Amino acid sequence: MSLSISLSINGAARDIVLDDVRVTLLDLLRERLALPGTKKGCDRGQCGACTVLVNGQRVNSCLTLAATLDGATVTTIEGLAQGDRLHPVQQAFLEHDGFQCGYCTPGQIMSAVGLIAEGHAGDDADRIREGMSGNLCRCSAYRGITEAVQDATRRMTAQAAEDAA
């Protein structure tokens, strides 16, 4: 049984025919749409490597059926930067060494973007670690990740205040 869905992926409208209604968003992104930035880690929703934003909310794409997303807006790591200008979270991860091997980094960054947008980041390291607890880093770059989220939150808050003025 096939199903047609419409999605906005990284700002581009996409009409997609799903040949299998059980295909996950992760597999759709990686295998059908050639967006390999979203990583396949555990395939059980336990590691966060596959985190993307759906309608602005953090989701584990390995647990999300693409068929349930008709009309949704999906943002992946490939959709964050604006041309050559990195998103503030991406820039902060670079500056604070928020990665080592880099495998979990796309999911960490997407989760951080969602956490900040939800208003749950702030400057409190414990609160950030709790909010990011669904994203595992086997290399233990947690200190750099936490510092990056703190810095990006400050930058984004300052930018929003500047834009409002």
N, C-alpha and C positions, 0 to 999 in steps of 0.2 A: 504494500500500500504506500503510495507516495502522497506527500503533503507539500503545498506551496506556502511559504512564509515570506514576509517582508521584514527586513531589519535595517537599521542604520548602524553601520560598523565603521567606527572611526570617522564619522561625518559623511560617509558615502551610503546612499540608499542601495540596498541589495535585495533583489528578488531571488529566492532560493527554493529549489525543489528538493525536498528531502526524500530520498528513495527508501529510507528506513526511519520511521518515526522515533526510533530508540537512539538515534545518534546524539551524542552529547555536544554541547557547545564547544568544548575543548577540541574534539575531533573535527567538528565542522571548521573551526578556525584554522587548525593546523593542516588538516589533510585536504579540505576542499577549497579553502580560501587563501592558502599559502601565507598564513600569518603565524610563523613559527616562534614568535617571541613568547607566547603563552606556553609554559612548559608542562609536560606530563611528568608528574612525580609519582605519587602513590596510587593515583586513580581511584582514591577512596575518600577524598575530601579531608584528609588528615594533615597534609603538609603545606598547603597554600600555594604551591608553585604555579598553579593554574588560575590564580585569582585575576579576575577582570571586573570591570564595572558594568552592570546592567541597570539602565535607568538611574545611574549615579550611585548604585548600591554595590558593595563588594559581594561577589559570589564566587564559589568554587565552580569553575566551568566544567570540571570533570563530573560533577553531580547534577548539572543542569541540562535537561533535555532541550535541544534546540527547538523542537516542535512547540514548546510552551512559550516561546518568546516572540511570537508574531507581533509586529509593531514596536518591538523594543529597540532601545538605543544601547549599543554595546561599545565600550571603549577598551582597547587592548593597549599594551605597552607601545605598540607601533603608532598609536593615535595620540600620544601625549605631547610629543615635541611639536613645535610649530616651525616647520622648515628646519633650519640649522639651530634654532633656539630651543634648548632643552627646557622641559617643564621644571619648575623650581624643586620638585622632589628629586627628579633625575639629577639635577645639578648638585643638590645637597648630598646625594648618595656618592657622587664622585668625590666631592670635597672632603667628606668625612669617612672615606673608605668603608662605606656601608655594604661591602661585598668582598668576597675572596674568590671563590671559584666562579661565581656569577650565575650559577644555575637557578638559584631561588630568587635572584634579584628582580626579574620582571614581576613576579608575584608579590614580592616585598614592596616594590614601588607602587604597584596598583593598590595594594592594601593600605599603604600609607596615604595615598591620594584620597581614598575613600574615608579613611579615619579622620583626616584633616577636614574634609568636606562635611562629615557628620558632626564636627565640633568636639570630637572626643580626644584630640591630640594634646593641645596646649603645650605647656613647658614641663609638665610633671613626667619624669622618666618612668615612674612606676605605672602611671596611667597609660603611657604609650606602650610599654611592654605588655600590659594586659590587653590593650586594644589590638596589638599585633601578634598575640599569642597563637593565633591560628596559622601563622606562617613560620615554618621551621627553616633554620639555616644550619646545615650539617657542619659548616666551617666555623660556626660560632662567631659571626661578625655582629653580634647583637649590640655591642656598645656603639659601633659605628652606625648601625641602623637607627638606634635610638637617637643619637646625636643628629643624624641627618633629618629625622622626622621633626625634632625640636627646631632645627635651623629652618627647615622648609616652612614650618608653621609660622615662625616669626616673619619670614620673608613674605609669605602669602598674606598674612594679616596686615603687614605694613603696606603691601601693594594695594590691597583692598581699601585701606584707609586713604591712601594717596588717590586712588581712582574715584573715591567718594567725594573728595575735597574739590 
